[in-house]
Amino acid sequence: MQNKRARHLMVMCLIVLTLLTGCLQSKNIIEKLGIVTAYGFDLNQQQELEGTTVLYQFNPDITNASQIIHSTGKTFDMVRANANKKSGYKIVNGKLQTILFGPSIAEQGIFPYLDTIERNAAISDMLYVTMSETPAQDILSASNYEEAPNVGVYLNRLIETAVQNEEIVSSTFHEYMRSYFNIGREPLIPVLSVENNKVAVDKIGAMQGDVHVGSFSLDEVFYVRLLRDKYNSGRIDLEFDLEPFEPYIQEYHRDNRGDNMYVVIDKLESNTSIQLRDPEKLTYDVTVKLNGRIIEKSHRMNLDQPEPLKQLEKAIIQKMENELIEVVSKSKQLGSDVFGFGVKYNNKTRGEELTRDKWQDLYPNIDVNYDISIDIKRFGIVQ
């Protein structure tokens, strides 16, 4: 019995030693790797890819464990292979979180490069697809990336935070490819810029297939997202002409407030439906239901009373309808149906294959009717 226990104990010890040895070997290997956190791509005058590779090294002896490598090549794999020649670490893509395309590529088409990435099993389909209106290498050369290990990790945090705060539309690789192949709903991707050596998201790029055709400001993105997605805890700042509210405004430093009233709404929830009423006339009915709370307003106004609250809700509805009309009109001018009106058309006209070219011809002719309602539940502070 004791011999049996001794043999069992010996086997367990050997297993533990084997695992420990494996961990040590893995540690030595990972310290020799350059982990890619971001790629940036531009085209040079020879139409070659100019790649910017952002690496992170797991090495306790290095204070700054970040490295940026510039390399060229005819293909994505050639860019990576040439970057390997400039690094003492083996470059691997397992932690790639963001891919950035400069304007020279975004204005020609990004799909060929995404198609290559899709075939690489080591790359997650949850990486963010982004673009810039200046060369990608300028964006990735920014050195102010807060507490992040490098600019690639910072970009991922920046975009992820904006998505979680419902400030922009999510643009993971998976989401981009789904929109790309879904005729009647074009992709959107964040547009990155750099100011004071720090990267920010300041626009959202509207695509026509895989080509960038224009951008929406962050103010416009609220209305793009309102039609395209659902708000669970959104926020919006609104500006109104003061005159309709004059009868309800209480005297309180009124002379210093100007001719406009400013209102901030948060905890905004939305539910939007798009229905194709008439396929022949391309007439749509859009119903938007909103509720939220006012956390700030620039003038004192008693919203416990029904009349001023009714007047404010009416103004909010009119403001939002006007903005939605402008944003949809802009998308029609760009030829980029980012809302999915084409999907509704395609579903209603089955048997007739809808192509991207055909919908681009039809989309500018759609007519949209809006039915917006809002319920202001709670009132916040006065500035």
N, C-alpha and C positions, 0 to 999 in steps of 0.2 A: 504493500500500500504506500509506504514511504517512498519507494523507488518510483512508483507511478506519479506521486505528487512532485517528486524532484524533477522527473522528466517533463511534467506539465509546466513547472516553473521555469525550466530551462528554455522550453519552446516559447513561452511568453516573453522572456528576456530577449531572445533572438529577434522576435517580431518587433519589440520596442526599439531595439538597436537598429534594425533595418529601416524603420520609419524615421528615426532620428537622422540616420545617414542620408535618407532620401531628402529630408528637410534641409540638411546642410548643403547637399548638392544643388537643390532648387534655389537656395539662397545665393550660392555662388553664381548660378546661371542668371538670376534676375539682376544681379549687380552688373552684369555685362550687357544688359539690354538698354536700348534707347526706346522708351515707350512713347509712341506718337499720341499727342492729345489734340492736335489740329493740323490740317493741311490747308494751304492757300494756293490757288492756281491763277496764273495770268498767262496771256499769250504774248510772245515777243514779236518783233518785226519779221522774223523768219517763220512765224506761225508755229513755233515750238512752245511747249509748255514750260513756263517758269514756275517751279514749285517752291513753296516755303513750307518747311517741315518744322513743327514745334515739338521738341522732345523733352521728356522728363527721365532722369536717371535715379534709380534707387541706390544711392551710394552715400553712406554716412560720412565719408571723408571729404565730400564736396559740399561747400557752403551753398553755392548757387547751382542747384541740380537741374537747371533748365538750359536748353540749347536750341538755337534756331539755325537751320541749315538751308541754304539756297542752292538749288540744282535745276538742271534743265533736262529735257528729254522729249521724244516724240509721243510717248505714251505715259500713263500713270505709273506703270511698273518701271519704266526707264528712269523716271524722276526719282522713284524710291531707291532704285539700284544705284544711281549716281549720288544720292544723298548718303547711302551707306559707305561710299568711298571717302566721304568727308567726315566720317565719325568713327571714333574708336569703339563705338557700341554697335551691336547688331540692332537695326531698326525693326520694330514690330508694330503692328497696327491694332493690337488687341484693345487698347484704351482710346481709340480715336473717337472723339466726342463732337467735333465740329469740322465741317468742310466749308471753305470760303472761296467763292468765285469772284474774281475781279471783273470789271465791266467789259474787258476785251473778250471774255468768254460768255458772260451772262447775256450780252447782246447778240451773240451768235448761236448759243444753244448749249445747255449744260448736260443734256441727257447722255451723250456718249461717255462722259466721265462718270456719271452716276451708274450707268449700265456696267461699267468695268468694276466699280466698287461693289455692286450687287452680287457679282460673281465671286467675290472674296469672302469666304465663310468666316474669316477671322474678324471681320468688321461688323459691328452691331448695326441693325437697321433703326436703332433709336438715336443715332447721331443726328445733329442738327444741320440742315442745309441752309446756308446763308450766302449773301452776296454783298458787294460794296460798290460804290460809285467812284472809288479811287483804287489803285492797284492793291491787290490782296496783300502783297508783301509789306506795304505801308501800314496796313491795319495790324498785321501780326508782329510788326516791329515795335508797337507801343510798349513802353516799359512800366507804365503805371497800371498794375493789375491787382491792387489792394493786397490782401493777404494770401492770394492764390499762389501755388507753386510756380505757375507760368501763365502766359497769356491764353494758352489753349484751355486750361482749366477755368480761367476767369470767364472766357466767352461762354462756356457751357453754363456756368452759374448765372451769368448775366441773362442769357436767353431763358433758362429754366425759371428764374425768378419772375421775369416778365410774363411768361406763360401762366405760371401759378397765380399771379396777381391779376390775370385776365386782362392784361394790357395789350397783348398781341395774340395772333393766331399761331398755334403750334405748327412747327415745320420740320418734324423728324423725317428722316430718309423714307421711312415706311409711309408716312402721311403724304409726303410729296409724290412718291411714285403712285400711290392710290389715286390722287387727284389727277396726275398726269395721264393715267390710262382710263380715267372715268370721264368720257366725253360729256361736256356740258357743265363742267365745274373745273375751273383752272386753279393751279397751285398758287400759293402765296409764300414768300420767304422773307425773313428779316433783312433789312439793309443796314449794314454796320458802317459807322463813321468813327473817326478819331479826332479828338480835340484835347489840347493840353496833354498830349501823350497818353490819353485814356480812351478806350473803345466804348462806344454806346450804340444802342439801337435807336435810330431816329426816324425810320420809315419802314414800310412793308412793301416789298416789291410784288407787283402784279405780273403774272406770267401769261404768255400765250403759247401753250405747250411747254417748251423748255426755254423760251426766249423771254428776256425781261423787256416789257413794253412800257412800263411806267411805275409810279409808286404812289402810295397813300401815306399822308402824314399820320402821326399817332392820333391826332384828333379825329381824322377820318376813319381810322382803324376801328374806333369804337362802333361806328355804324356798320362797317363791313362785318365786324364780328357779331353785331346784333342780328343781322340777317343770316349769317352763316352758321353760327353756333348758339350756345345758350349761356347766359350769365348766371352764376350762382352767388357771386358776391362782388359785383362790379362797382365802378366809381366813374362819375362824370362831373365835369365843371361846366356850368351853363351861364350864359350872359344874356340878359334881357333888357329891352328898352324900359325905362323906369315909368313912363307915362301911364300905362294901364294899371299900375299898382299904386298910383298917387293917393287914391281915396283910402287905402288901407295902411299906408306907411305912417308909423308913429314918429313924432318929432324927437330926434336924438342925433345931434351932430349932423344934421341933414345936409347942411351947406357944403360939407367936405366930402360928400359921397359921390358926386358926379351925376351924370345922366343915365347911368346903367346900373342894373342890379345884378349881382353875382350870386349864384346858388351852387352849392356842392351837394351831390347826392351820392351816398355809398350804400353798401349792403344791397346793391341792385340785383334783383332777380328778373329774368326774362324768359319768355316762351314765345317763339316765333314760328309761324307756319306759312308756307308758300304754296298756293294752289293755282294751277293753270285753269282758268275759267273757259277760255276759248282758244283752242289750238290754231284755228284759222287766222284769227285776228291777233294772236300772241298776247292775249290779255291775262294778267295775273292779279290775284288777290293776295295781299300780304297782311297777316294779322299779327300784331305785336302786343303782348300783354306784359306790363312791367309793374314791379312794386319795389319800393326802397324807402330810405329815410333821408331826410335833409339834415346834414350835420353842420351846415354853415350857410349863412346868407348875409349879404353886405348891408341890408337895411332891416330895421325892426318892423316886423309885421306879425300880427297875431293870427297864426294859422290854426288856432283852436276854433276860430270862427269859420263857418262854412263858406262864406263868400270869398274871402281872400284865398283860402285853400283851393276853391274851385277855379278861381282866376289863375292861380299858379299852375295847377294841373293842366289847364287849357293852354297856357303859354308853353309848358314843357312839351305837350303833344304836338303843337304847331311847330315848335323849334325842331323837334326830332323828325317830323315828317319832311320839313324843308331840307334838313341835312341828308336824310335818306335819299330824297330825290336827287340832290347834288352828287352824292357818292355813286348812286346807280348810273346817273348820266355820265359821270367820269369813266366808269368801267366800260360803258358802251362805247365811248369815244376811243378808249384804249383797245377795244376789241378783246377784252378779257373778262369773261363771266366767272368771277370769283365766288359768286353767291350760289350757283347751282340751278339757275333758272332752266338751263339746258337739260339738266337731269330730269326735271319735271316734264319738260316737253318730250323728251325721249321715252319716258315711261307712259305717256299718254298717247303716243303715236307708234306703238309697237308694230313691227312688221316692216317698218321703213327705217333703214339703217341711217343713223345720224353720224355724220363725220364732223371733225373739228372745223374744217373749212366751211361746211354748210352752216353750222351753227354760228360761226363768225359772221356770215352773211345775214342770218336771221336776227341775231341778238340785238343789233342797234334798233330794231323795229318793235321791240317789246313795249307794252304799255302796262304800268303797274299801278294798282289802286291800294292805298294804305288805310288800315284800320288800327289805330294805336290807342291803347288805354293805359293809364297809370294810376296806381294806388299808393299815395304817400302815407305810410304807416306811422312814422314817428318823426319828431322834429328835434333838431339838434341845437347847437349853440348859435349865438349871434356874434359876428365878428366885432 
